[in-house]
């Protein structure tokens, strides 16, 4: 009789044939191998259903029902091992993820695919998932929290330097007065302010008139 793990489908003098990979036969004298359960695989010549083990990206008992790794998990080896959580501050949006590199940095975090990611510093942001780096806030914006995905717009009539990390970095524009970090108001008629910052507008002296940002005789 053909031993378990092999079969012979025809009469005659031919020899027994090993079951193909992905199949098994747990009896002797067989003429047809059985197909492994869904999402499992086996080696050539497998002689028991327990030789059918879960594919990568799937978890479950040998020879049993294997389920896909859920979102945020992965499994890069065959067998009965459980799926693993993605590294810190990463996430896999694929059901049945088979590679740790499918775990990519969350929004607001930077690092390499498949590795723990770190939060963007204040004054920087990252608005997409993946391995990109955090970017500095543009001029006129600020961000005073870590792991940010978008920078905040400065109050009206103020501006800030690139990479600003506090609202008080937003200072009054030329020709406007007010406190750092607050909306600024335009200089009144006959007054001027030729610099950025929290200073107040100055009145033109007697015998002068205002020409945009300065007084002229």
C-alpha positions as CSV (number, residue, x, y, z in Angstrom):
1,X,0.0,0.0,0.0
2,X,1.1,3.6,-0.6
3,X,2.2,5.0,2.7
4,X,0.5,8.0,4.2
5,X,1.5,11.2,2.4
6,X,1.6,9.5,-1.0
7,X,-1.0,8.1,-3.4
8,X,-1.5,6.2,-6.7
9,X,-4.5,7.1,-8.7
10,X,-4.3,4.4,-11.4
11,X,-4.0,0.6,-11.6
12,X,-0.8,-0.8,-12.8
13,X,2.9,-1.0,-12.0
14,X,3.5,2.7,-11.4
15,X,5.0,3.9,-8.1
16,X,3.3,5.9,-5.4
17,X,3.4,9.7,-5.8
18,X,4.0,12.2,-2.9
19,X,1.2,14.5,-2.1
20,X,1.9,18.0,-3.5
21,X,2.6,21.0,-1.3
22,X,-0.7,22.3,0.0
23,X,-2.2,18.8,0.3
24,X,-2.0,15.8,2.7
25,X,-3.1,12.2,3.0
26,X,-3.4,10.6,6.5
27,X,-4.2,7.0,5.3
28,X,-2.3,4.3,3.5
29,X,-3.4,2.9,0.1
30,X,-4.8,6.2,-1.0
31,X,-5.7,7.2,-4.5
32,X,-6.1,11.0,-4.0
33,X,-4.7,13.6,-1.6
34,X,-6.8,16.0,0.4
35,X,-6.5,19.8,-0.1
36,X,-5.4,21.7,3.0
37,X,-7.9,24.0,4.7
38,X,-8.2,27.5,3.5
39,X,-5.3,29.9,4.2
40,X,-2.9,27.0,5.2
41,X,-0.1,25.2,3.4
42,X,1.9,22.0,3.8
43,X,5.1,20.5,2.6
44,X,5.3,17.9,-0.2
45,X,4.4,14.4,1.2
46,X,2.4,15.6,4.2
47,X,0.8,12.7,6.0
48,X,-1.5,14.5,8.5
49,X,-3.9,17.4,8.4
50,X,-1.9,19.0,11.2
51,X,0.9,19.4,8.6
52,X,-1.3,22.1,7.1
53,X,-0.2,25.2,8.9
54,X,-1.4,28.8,8.7
55,X,0.0,31.0,6.0
56,X,1.8,34.2,6.8
57,X,-0.7,36.9,7.7
58,X,-3.0,34.3,9.3
59,X,-3.3,32.7,12.7
60,X,-4.9,29.6,14.1
61,X,-4.2,26.0,15.1
62,X,-2.2,23.6,12.8
63,X,-4.7,21.7,10.6
64,X,-7.6,24.0,11.7
65,X,-9.3,27.2,10.6
66,X,-6.9,30.1,10.1
67,X,-8.1,33.7,10.4
68,X,-6.5,36.8,8.8
69,X,-4.5,39.1,11.1
70,X,-6.7,42.0,12.0
71,X,-5.9,45.7,11.3
72,X,-2.9,46.9,13.2
73,X,-1.4,43.4,13.4
74,X,1.0,41.3,11.2
75,X,2.5,37.8,11.0
76,X,5.5,37.1,8.9
77,X,5.9,33.4,9.5
78,X,3.9,30.3,8.7
79,X,2.5,28.3,11.6
80,X,0.3,28.5,14.7
81,X,1.9,31.6,16.2
82,X,-0.5,34.4,16.9
83,X,-0.4,37.7,15.0
84,X,1.8,40.4,16.5
85,X,0.9,44.0,17.2
86,X,2.5,46.6,15.0
87,X,5.4,48.5,16.6
88,X,4.7,51.6,18.7
89,X,3.0,54.4,16.9
90,X,2.6,52.4,13.7
91,X,-0.4,50.8,12.1
92,X,-1.2,48.3,9.4
93,X,-4.3,49.1,7.4
94,X,-4.2,45.7,5.7
95,X,-6.2,42.7,6.9
96,X,-3.9,39.7,6.7
97,X,-0.7,41.7,6.8
98,X,2.3,39.3,6.3
99,X,5.2,41.7,6.8
100,X,6.2,44.0,9.6
101,X,7.0,46.7,7.0
102,X,3.3,46.9,6.4
103,X,3.2,48.7,9.8
104,X,3.8,52.3,8.9
105,X,4.1,55.4,11.0
106,X,0.9,57.1,12.1
107,X,0.0,60.7,11.2
108,X,2.1,63.0,13.4
109,X,4.9,60.4,13.8
110,X,8.1,59.8,11.8
111,X,10.4,56.8,11.4
112,X,11.0,53.8,9.1
113,X,8.3,51.3,8.0
114,X,8.2,48.4,10.4
115,X,10.0,50.2,13.3
116,X,8.7,52.1,16.3
117,X,8.0,55.7,15.3
118,X,8.6,58.9,17.3
119,X,6.3,61.9,17.7
120,X,6.9,65.1,15.7
121,X,8.3,67.8,17.9
122,X,6.5,71.1,18.6
123,X,6.8,73.4,15.6
124,X,6.8,70.4,13.2
125,X,4.0,68.3,11.8
126,X,3.3,65.3,9.5
127,X,-0.1,65.1,7.9
128,X,0.1,61.6,6.3
129,X,0.8,58.0,7.3
130,X,4.1,56.5,6.2
131,X,7.8,56.8,6.5
132,X,8.1,60.5,5.7
133,X,9.8,62.9,8.1
134,X,8.1,65.7,10.1
135,X,8.2,69.1,8.4
136,X,8.6,72.5,10.0
137,X,5.5,74.7,10.3
138,X,5.5,77.3,7.5
139,X,5.9,81.0,8.2
140,X,2.7,82.4,9.5
141,X,1.8,79.2,11.4
142,X,2.8,77.5,14.7
143,X,2.2,74.3,16.6
144,X,2.6,74.0,20.3
145,X,1.9,70.3,20.7
146,X,3.8,67.1,19.8
147,X,2.6,64.5,17.2
148,X,0.7,67.2,15.3
149,X,-0.8,66.7,11.9
150,X,-1.4,70.3,10.9
151,X,0.0,73.7,12.0
152,X,-2.3,76.4,13.3
153,X,-2.7,79.7,11.5
154,X,-1.4,82.9,13.3
155,X,-4.0,85.5,14.4
156,X,-4.9,88.2,11.9
157,X,-2.3,90.7,10.9
158,X,0.6,88.7,12.5
159,X,3.4,86.5,11.2
160,X,5.8,84.0,12.5
161,X,9.1,82.4,11.6
162,X,9.4,78.9,10.1
163,X,9.1,76.2,12.8
164,X,7.3,78.4,15.4
165,X,6.1,76.4,18.4
166,X,4.1,78.9,20.4
167,X,1.3,81.3,19.5
168,X,3.4,84.1,21.0
169,X,5.8,83.6,18.1
170,X,3.1,85.2,16.0
171,X,4.0,88.9,16.1
172,X,2.4,92.0,14.7
173,X,3.2,92.9,11.1
174,X,4.7,96.3,10.1
175,X,2.0,98.9,10.3
176,X,0.0,97.0,12.9
177,X,0.1,97.1,16.8
178,X,-0.9,94.7,19.5
179,X,0.4,91.9,21.8
180,X,2.4,88.9,20.6
181,X,0.1,86.0,20.0
182,X,-3.0,88.1,19.5
183,X,-4.7,89.7,16.6
184,X,-3.2,93.1,15.7
185,X,-4.9,96.3,14.6
186,X,-3.8,98.7,11.9
187,X,-2.0,101.9,12.9
188,X,-4.5,104.8,13.0
189,X,-4.4,107.6,10.5
190,X,-1.3,109.7,10.9
191,X,0.6,107.0,12.9
192,X,3.2,104.4,11.7
193,X,5.2,101.4,12.9
194,X,8.1,100.4,10.7
195,X,9.0,97.1,12.3
196,X,7.4,93.7,13.2
197,X,6.6,93.0,16.8
198,X,4.6,94.1,19.8
199,X,5.5,97.8,19.7
200,X,2.9,100.5,19.4
201,X,2.3,102.8,16.5
202,X,4.0,106.3,16.6
203,X,2.4,109.6,15.6
204,X,4.1,111.7,12.9
205,X,5.7,114.8,14.3
206,X,4.3,118.3,13.6
207,X,5.3,119.3,10.1
208,X,5.3,115.7,8.8
209,X,2.9,113.4,7.0
210,X,2.6,109.7,6.7
211,X,3.8,108.0,3.5
212,X,2.9,104.3,4.0
213,X,5.4,103.2,6.7
214,X,7.3,106.4,7.6
215,X,6.7,110.1,8.2
216,X,8.1,112.6,5.7
217,X,8.6,116.3,6.0
